Amino acid sequence: MHLKNDMYGFSSEDSYERLGHAIIVQAVKDYRVALKRLKNTPSNTASTYTKDEVERFFLSDFYRMITNVDPQFIMSKIKEEVEYK
């Protein structure tokens, strides 16, 4: 099956893969910010909501559909990073 390239030279498959990566990168950024805010202000309800929402995403079927990277590994690495900064 030949996939048509878009005006930037990417195939449809490439575009979906890039979108999936961008979604994960944004989730990582959101998770990191939420954990940093919670470290400084544990009662921050907005950050608690974001943390919980991103954790649900990492453990979701949708996440597993776009990557095979272990979500527990990602979450633990971000937690370590926030703890040591």
LORO-645147 format. One record per residue: x, y, z of N, C-alpha, C, CB in turn; residue in three letters; residue number from 1. Coordinates in Angstrom, 3 decimals. Glycine has a CB too. Example, Ala and Ser with C-alpha at 12.3 -4.5 7.8 and 13.67 -1.06 7.14 Angstrom:
BEGIN
nX 13.190, nY -5.690, nZ 7.800, caX 12.300, caY -4.500, caZ 7.800, cX 13.200, cY -3.300, cZ 7.800, cbX 11.308, cbY -4.473, cbZ 9.046, type ALA, seq 1 $
nX 12.850, nY -2.250, nZ 7.080, caX 13.670, caY -1.060, caZ 7.140, cX 12.900, cY 0.030, cZ 7.870, cbX 14.084, cbY -0.598, cbZ 5.725, type SER, seq 2 $
This chain:
BEGIN
nX 0.845, nY -1.178, nZ 0.000, caX 0.000, caY 0.000, caZ 0.000, cX 0.885, cY 1.233, cZ 0.000, cbX -0.959, cbY 0.002, cbZ 1.215, type MET, seq 1 $
nX 0.650, nY 2.110, nZ -0.918, caX 1.421, caY 3.341, caZ -1.031, cX 0.640, cY 4.467, cZ -0.351, cbX 1.721, cbY 3.685, cbZ -2.529, type HIS, seq 2 $
nX 1.282, nY 5.127, nZ 0.602, caX 0.653, caY 6.248, caZ 1.282, cX 1.089, cY 7.536, cZ 0.609, cbX 1.009, cbY 6.262, cbZ 2.789, type LEU, seq 3 $
nX 0.129, nY 8.403, nZ 0.358, caX 0.413, caY 9.668, caZ -0.296, cX 1.140, cY 10.602, cZ 0.670, cbX -0.886, cbY 10.318, cbZ -0.810, type LYS, seq 4 $
nX 2.151, nY 11.283, nZ 0.173, caX 2.865, caY 12.264, caZ 0.976, cX 2.105, cY 13.584, cZ 0.986, cbX 4.294, cbY 12.468, cbZ 0.443, type ASN, seq 5 $
nX 2.177, nY 14.289, nZ 2.121, caX 1.558, caY 15.604, caZ 2.201, cX 2.496, cY 16.644, cZ 1.593, cbX 1.214, cbY 15.965, cbZ 3.669, type ASP, seq 6 $
nX 2.125, nY 17.907, nZ 1.678, caX 2.922, caY 18.960, caZ 1.040, cX 4.298, cY 19.121, cZ 1.677, cbX 2.180, cbY 20.278, cbZ 1.101, type MET, seq 7 $
nX 4.518, nY 18.533, nZ 2.872, caX 5.815, caY 18.612, caZ 3.532, cX 6.657, cY 17.361, cZ 3.312, cbX 5.625, cbY 18.844, cbZ 5.010, type TYR, seq 8 $
nX 6.125, nY 16.408, nZ 2.554, caX 6.873, caY 15.197, caZ 2.263, cX 6.648, cY 14.056, cZ 3.235, cbX 8.299, cbY 15.511, cbZ 2.228, type GLY, seq 9 $
nX 5.702, nY 14.217, nZ 4.162, caX 5.419, caY 13.167, caZ 5.134, cX 4.243, cY 12.332, cZ 4.654, cbX 5.128, cbY 13.767, cbZ 6.529, type PHE, seq 10 $
nX 4.327, nY 11.038, nZ 4.881, caX 3.193, caY 10.177, caZ 4.564, cX 2.149, cY 10.320, cZ 5.665, cbX 3.640, cbY 8.691, cbZ 4.407, type SER, seq 11 $
nX 0.963, nY 9.847, nZ 5.410, caX -0.100, caY 9.882, caZ 6.425, cX 0.338, cY 9.139, cZ 7.672, cbX -1.406, cbY 9.272, cbZ 5.876, type SER, seq 12 $
nX 1.019, nY 8.013, nZ 7.478, caX 1.501, caY 7.233, caZ 8.615, cX 2.504, cY 8.039, cZ 9.435, cbX 2.139, cbY 5.919, cbZ 8.134, type GLU, seq 13 $
nX 3.429, nY 8.721, nZ 8.757, caX 4.396, caY 9.574, caZ 9.452, cX 3.684, cY 10.659, cZ 10.245, cbX 5.375, cbY 10.208, cbZ 8.454, type ASP, seq 14 $
nX 2.670, nY 11.249, nZ 9.646, caX 1.942, caY 12.333, caZ 10.304, cX 1.262, cY 11.848, cZ 11.577, cbX 0.907, cbY 12.931, cbZ 9.354, type SER, seq 15 $
nX 0.661, nY 10.674, nZ 11.528, caX 0.016, caY 10.130, caZ 12.719, cX 1.042, cY 9.796, cZ 13.802, cbX -0.794, cbY 8.883, cbZ 12.359, type TYR, seq 16 $
nX 2.193, nY 9.269, nZ 13.376, caX 3.242, caY 8.948, caZ 14.333, cX 3.760, cY 10.227, cZ 14.995, cbX 4.395, cbY 8.191, cbZ 13.640, type GLU, seq 17 $
nX 3.956, nY 11.267, nZ 14.205, caX 4.411, caY 12.549, caZ 14.745, cX 3.383, cY 13.135, cZ 15.700, cbX 4.696, cbY 13.535, cbZ 13.612, type ARG, seq 18 $
nX 2.111, nY 13.013, nZ 15.369, caX 1.053, caY 13.497, caZ 16.247, cX 1.067, cY 12.733, cZ 17.559, cbX -0.317, cbY 13.367, cbZ 15.569, type LEU, seq 19 $
nX 1.199, nY 11.426, nZ 17.492, caX 1.269, caY 10.609, caZ 18.706, cX 2.423, cY 11.012, cZ 19.590, cbX 1.391, cbY 9.146, cbZ 18.352, type GLY, seq 20 $
nX 3.576, nY 11.241, nZ 18.993, caX 4.750, caY 11.674, caZ 19.765, cX 4.507, cY 13.030, cZ 20.402, cbX 5.997, cbY 11.732, cbZ 18.871, type HIS, seq 21 $
nX 3.882, nY 13.939, nZ 19.658, caX 3.606, caY 15.274, caZ 20.193, cX 2.648, cY 15.211, cZ 21.377, cbX 3.026, cbY 16.174, cbZ 19.101, type ALA, seq 22 $
nX 1.671, nY 14.330, nZ 21.314, caX 0.724, caY 14.164, caZ 22.422, cX 1.463, cY 13.677, cZ 23.666, cbX -0.409, cbY 13.168, cbZ 22.039, type ILE, seq 23 $
nX 2.339, nY 12.721, nZ 23.498, caX 3.096, caY 12.181, caZ 24.632, cX 4.043, cY 13.231, cZ 25.202, cbX 3.888, cbY 10.931, cbZ 24.207, type ILE, seq 24 $
nX 4.717, nY 13.975, nZ 24.343, caX 5.621, caY 15.031, caZ 24.813, cX 4.853, cY 16.065, cZ 25.631, cbX 6.329, cbY 15.714, cbZ 23.620, type VAL, seq 25 $
nX 3.669, nY 16.439, nZ 25.171, caX 2.872, caY 17.417, caZ 25.922, cX 2.426, cY 16.841, cZ 27.258, cbX 1.647, cbY 17.858, cbZ 25.104, type GLN, seq 26 $
nX 2.070, nY 15.567, nZ 27.287, caX 1.686, caY 14.933, caZ 28.550, cX 2.850, cY 14.930, cZ 29.533, cbX 1.199, cbY 13.497, cbZ 28.305, type ALA, seq 27 $
nX 4.052, nY 14.654, nZ 29.030, caX 5.241, caY 14.675, caZ 29.889, cX 5.453, cY 16.070, cZ 30.456, cbX 6.494, cbY 14.219, cbZ 29.105, type VAL, seq 28 $
nX 5.334, nY 17.093, nZ 29.616, caX 5.505, caY 18.476, caZ 30.079, cX 4.466, cY 18.824, cZ 31.137, cbX 5.407, cbY 19.460, cbZ 28.899, type LYS, seq 29 $
nX 3.208, nY 18.476, nZ 30.872, caX 2.130, caY 18.774, caZ 31.825, cX 2.353, cY 18.063, cZ 33.154, cbX 0.771, cbY 18.369, cbZ 31.240, type ASP, seq 30 $
nX 2.792, nY 16.805, nZ 33.081, caX 3.033, caY 16.007, caZ 34.287, cX 4.165, cY 16.618, cZ 35.111, cbX 3.371, cbY 14.544, cbZ 33.913, type TYR, seq 31 $
nX 5.235, nY 17.004, nZ 34.435, caX 6.384, caY 17.603, caZ 35.115, cX 5.981, cY 18.900, cZ 35.831, cbX 7.519, cbY 17.881, cbZ 34.105, type ARG, seq 32 $
nX 5.257, nY 19.756, nZ 35.143, caX 4.809, caY 21.026, caZ 35.741, cX 3.896, cY 20.764, cZ 36.933, cbX 4.074, cbY 21.897, cbZ 34.694, type VAL, seq 33 $
nX 2.960, nY 19.837, nZ 36.779, caX 2.032, caY 19.531, caZ 37.872, cX 2.781, cY 19.011, cZ 39.098, cbX 0.986, cbY 18.499, cbZ 37.416, type ALA, seq 34 $
nX 3.728, nY 18.115, nZ 38.891, caX 4.488, caY 17.575, caZ 40.023, cX 5.340, cY 18.649, cZ 40.699, cbX 5.382, cbY 16.425, cbZ 39.557, type LEU, seq 35 $
nX 5.940, nY 19.535, nZ 39.921, caX 6.733, caY 20.622, caZ 40.499, cX 5.856, cY 21.543, cZ 41.341, cbX 7.436, cbY 21.428, cbZ 39.391, type LYS, seq 36 $
nX 4.678, nY 21.854, nZ 40.824, caX 3.762, caY 22.727, caZ 41.573, cX 3.283, cY 22.038, cZ 42.849, cbX 2.552, cbY 23.123, cbZ 40.698, type ARG, seq 37 $
nX 3.014, nY 20.750, nZ 42.758, caX 2.557, caY 20.019, caZ 43.942, cX 3.666, cY 19.871, cZ 44.978, cbX 2.038, cbY 18.642, cbZ 43.542, type LEU, seq 38 $
nX 4.897, nY 19.819, nZ 44.524, caX 6.025, caY 19.753, caZ 45.461, cX 6.074, cY 21.028, cZ 46.304, cbX 7.368, cbY 19.552, cbZ 44.698, type LYS, seq 39 $
nX 5.807, nY 22.159, nZ 45.663, caX 5.839, caY 23.444, caZ 46.366, cX 4.538, cY 23.771, cZ 47.089, cbX 6.152, cbY 24.543, cbZ 45.394, type ASN, seq 40 $
nX 3.419, nY 23.322, nZ 46.520, caX 2.105, caY 23.608, caZ 47.098, cX 1.242, cY 22.346, cZ 46.995, cbX 1.416, cbY 24.823, cbZ 46.372, type THR, seq 41 $
nX 1.365, nY 21.438, nZ 47.959, caX 0.643, caY 20.157, caZ 47.889, cX -0.888, cY 20.280, cZ 47.795, cbX 0.986, cbY 19.340, cbZ 49.094, type PRO, seq 42 $
nX -1.422, nY 21.399, nZ 48.232, caX -2.885, caY 21.555, caZ 48.208, cX -3.398, cY 22.153, cZ 46.905, cbX -3.327, cbY 22.425, cbZ 49.362, type SER, seq 43 $
nX -2.546, nY 22.321, nZ 45.907, caX -2.946, caY 22.916, caZ 44.627, cX -3.881, cY 21.956, cZ 43.890, cbX -1.696, cbY 23.247, cbZ 43.750, type ASN, seq 44 $
nX -5.161, nY 22.271, nZ 43.892, caX -6.154, caY 21.351, caZ 43.316, cX -6.041, cY 21.254, cZ 41.801, cbX -7.559, cbY 21.797, cbZ 43.692, type THR, seq 45 $
nX -5.687, nY 22.335, nZ 41.137, caX -5.550, caY 22.285, caZ 39.677, cX -4.403, cY 21.359, cZ 39.283, cbX -5.317, cbY 23.702, cbZ 39.102, type ALA, seq 46 $
nX -3.305, nY 21.442, nZ 40.002, caX -2.160, caY 20.573, caZ 39.707, cX -2.459, cY 19.122, cZ 40.050, cbX -0.925, cbY 21.042, cbZ 40.473, type SER, seq 47 $
nX -3.213, nY 18.899, nZ 41.121, caX -3.627, caY 17.536, caZ 41.470, cX -4.492, cY 16.953, cZ 40.353, cbX -4.401, cbY 17.522, cbZ 42.819, type THR, seq 48 $
nX -5.410, nY 17.763, nZ 39.845, caX -6.273, caY 17.319, caZ 38.749, cX -5.437, cY 16.973, cZ 37.515, cbX -7.313, cbY 18.409, cbZ 38.403, type TYR, seq 49 $
nX -4.486, nY 17.857, nZ 37.161, caX -3.638, caY 17.613, caZ 35.994, cX -2.806, cY 16.354, cZ 36.174, cbX -2.725, cbY 18.811, cbZ 35.737, type THR, seq 50 $
nX -2.203, nY 16.190, nZ 37.336, caX -1.403, caY 14.991, caZ 37.620, cX -2.240, cY 13.730, cZ 37.436, cbX -0.834, cbY 15.045, cbZ 39.055, type LYS, seq 51 $
nX -3.430, nY 13.728, nZ 38.027, caX -4.314, caY 12.562, caZ 37.927, cX -4.751, cY 12.307, cZ 36.489, cbX -5.542, cbY 12.754, cbZ 38.814, type ASP, seq 52 $
nX -5.054, nY 13.379, nZ 35.778, caX -5.491, caY 13.257, caZ 34.385, cX -4.380, cY 12.676, cZ 33.508, cbX -5.930, cbY 14.629, cbZ 33.840, type GLU, seq 53 $
nX -3.157, nY 13.160, nZ 33.686, caX -2.037, caY 12.655, caZ 32.889, cX -1.727, cY 11.207, cZ 33.256, cbX -0.787, cbY 13.536, cbZ 33.093, type VAL, seq 54 $
nX -1.813, nY 10.866, nZ 34.533, caX -1.597, caY 9.471, caZ 34.921, cX -2.642, cY 8.559, cZ 34.288, cbX -1.630, cbY 9.328, cbZ 36.448, type GLU, seq 55 $
nX -3.893, nY 9.006, nZ 34.238, caX -4.937, caY 8.215, caZ 33.562, cX -4.598, cY 8.043, cZ 32.083, cbX -6.327, cbY 8.891, cbZ 33.717, type ARG, seq 56 $
nX -4.102, nY 9.119, nZ 31.461, caX -3.707, caY 9.028, caZ 30.053, cX -2.595, cY 8.003, cZ 29.869, cbX -3.253, cbY 10.400, cbZ 29.528, type PHE, seq 57 $
nX -1.546, nY 8.084, nZ 30.699, caX -0.421, caY 7.156, caZ 30.570, cX -0.853, cY 5.701, cZ 30.740, cbX 0.653, cbY 7.495, cbZ 31.593, type PHE, seq 58 $
nX -1.891, nY 5.465, nZ 31.496, caX -2.356, caY 4.100, caZ 31.746, cX -3.514, cY 3.681, cZ 30.833, cbX -2.782, cbY 3.967, cbZ 33.188, type LEU, seq 59 $
nX -3.815, nY 4.512, nZ 29.858, caX -4.981, caY 4.280, caZ 28.998, cX -4.662, cY 3.394, cZ 27.791, cbX -5.534, cbY 5.608, cbZ 28.518, type SER, seq 60 $
nX -5.722, nY 2.872, nZ 27.202, caX -5.600, caY 2.117, caZ 25.957, cX -5.086, cY 3.013, cZ 24.836, cbX -6.952, cbY 1.496, cbZ 25.565, type ASP, seq 61 $
nX -5.511, nY 4.265, nZ 24.832, caX -5.071, caY 5.200, caZ 23.801, cX -3.544, cY 5.369, cZ 23.834, cbX -5.766, cbY 6.565, cbZ 23.986, type PHE, seq 62 $
nX -2.994, nY 5.529, nZ 25.038, caX -1.539, caY 5.645, caZ 25.174, cX -0.860, cY 4.403, cZ 24.595, cbX -1.139, cbY 5.837, cbZ 26.662, type TYR, seq 63 $
nX -1.364, nY 3.233, nZ 24.941, caX -0.773, caY 1.982, caZ 24.459, cX -0.922, cY 1.838, cZ 22.943, cbX -1.422, cbY 0.784, cbZ 25.162, type ARG, seq 64 $
nX -1.926, nY 2.510, nZ 22.387, caX -2.126, caY 2.455, caZ 20.944, cX -1.057, cY 3.278, cZ 20.208, cbX -3.535, cbY 2.964, cbZ 20.584, type MET, seq 65 $
nX -0.588, nY 4.365, nZ 20.835, caX 0.365, caY 5.216, caZ 20.133, cX 1.823, cY 4.931, cZ 20.471, cbX 0.067, cbY 6.638, cbZ 20.431, type ILE, seq 66 $
nX 2.089, nY 4.154, nZ 21.516, caX 3.476, caY 3.821, caZ 21.842, cX 3.538, cY 2.535, cZ 22.646, cbX 4.142, cbY 4.966, cbZ 22.620, type THR, seq 67 $
nX 4.710, nY 1.939, nZ 22.651, caX 4.910, caY 0.758, caZ 23.485, cX 5.877, cY 1.066, cZ 24.629, cbX 5.438, cbY -0.415, cbZ 22.639, type ASN, seq 68 $
nX 6.157, nY 2.351, nZ 24.858, caX 7.035, caY 2.762, caZ 25.960, cX 6.286, cY 2.559, cZ 27.273, cbX 7.494, cbY 4.258, cbZ 25.801, type VAL, seq 69 $
nX 6.938, nY 1.933, nZ 28.222, caX 6.338, caY 1.639, caZ 29.521, cX 5.945, cY 2.936, cZ 30.238, cbX 7.314, cbY 0.816, cbZ 30.391, type ASP, seq 70 $
nX 4.667, nY 3.142, nZ 30.499, caX 4.237, caY 4.384, caZ 31.154, cX 4.763, cY 4.514, cZ 32.579, cbX 2.725, cbY 4.462, cbZ 31.169, type PRO, seq 71 $
nX 4.921, nY 3.393, nZ 33.272, caX 5.457, caY 3.452, caZ 34.637, cX 6.889, cY 3.982, cZ 34.624, cbX 5.410, cbY 2.057, cbZ 35.303, type GLN, seq 72 $
nX 7.646, nY 3.608, nZ 33.605, caX 9.021, caY 4.091, caZ 33.461, cX 9.031, cY 5.609, cZ 33.278, cbX 9.721, cbY 3.398, cbZ 32.265, type PHE, seq 73 $
nX 8.179, nY 6.108, nZ 32.395, caX 8.112, caY 7.554, caZ 32.147, cX 7.733, cY 8.296, cZ 33.420, cbX 7.098, cbY 7.869, cbZ 31.029, type ILE, seq 74 $
nX 6.676, nY 7.832, nZ 34.085, caX 6.223, caY 8.523, caZ 35.298, cX 7.283, cY 8.493, cZ 36.388, cbX 4.933, cbY 7.894, cbZ 35.818, type MET, seq 75 $
nX 7.952, nY 7.365, nZ 36.547, caX 8.971, caY 7.279, caZ 37.601, cX 10.163, cY 8.188, cZ 37.302, cbX 9.448, cbY 5.829, cbZ 37.762, type SER, seq 76 $
nX 10.564, nY 8.271, nZ 36.041, caX 11.684, caY 9.143, caZ 35.678, cX 11.342, cY 10.618, cZ 35.915, cbX 12.072, cbY 8.922, cbZ 34.209, type LYS, seq 77 $
nX 10.126, nY 11.007, nZ 35.598, caX 9.723, caY 12.403, caZ 35.828, cX 9.653, cY 12.685, cZ 37.322, cbX 8.354, cbY 12.702, cbZ 35.160, type ILE, seq 78 $
nX 9.130, nY 11.738, nZ 38.089, caX 9.079, caY 11.916, caZ 39.546, cX 10.477, cY 12.057, cZ 40.126, cbX 8.353, cbY 10.737, cbZ 40.210, type LYS, seq 79 $
nX 11.420, nY 11.236, nZ 39.668, caX 12.811, caY 11.337, caZ 40.122, cX 13.392, cY 12.704, cZ 39.767, cbX 13.669, cbY 10.214, cbZ 39.498, type GLU, seq 80 $
nX 13.146, nY 13.135, nZ 38.550, caX 13.658, caY 14.419, caZ 38.089, cX 13.141, cY 15.562, cZ 38.954, cbX 13.274, cbY 14.650, cbZ 36.632, type GLU, seq 81 $
nX 11.867, nY 15.552, nZ 39.245, caX 11.261, caY 16.616, caZ 40.058, cX 11.782, cY 16.558, cZ 41.489, cbX 9.719, cbY 16.499, cbZ 40.048, type VAL, seq 82 $
nX 11.961, nY 15.361, nZ 42.000, caX 12.427, caY 15.192, caZ 43.386, cX 13.833, cY 15.742, cZ 43.577, cbX 12.394, cbY 13.713, cbZ 43.782, type GLU, seq 83 $
nX 14.691, nY 15.597, nZ 42.582, caX 16.093, caY 15.994, caZ 42.718, cX 16.399, cY 17.407, cZ 42.247, cbX 16.945, cbY 15.045, cbZ 41.966, type TYR, seq 84 $
nX 15.386, nY 18.150, nZ 41.842, caX 15.617, caY 19.543, caZ 41.421, cX 15.253, cY 20.500, cZ 42.509, cbX 14.828, cbY 19.875, cbZ 40.169, type LYS, seq 85 $
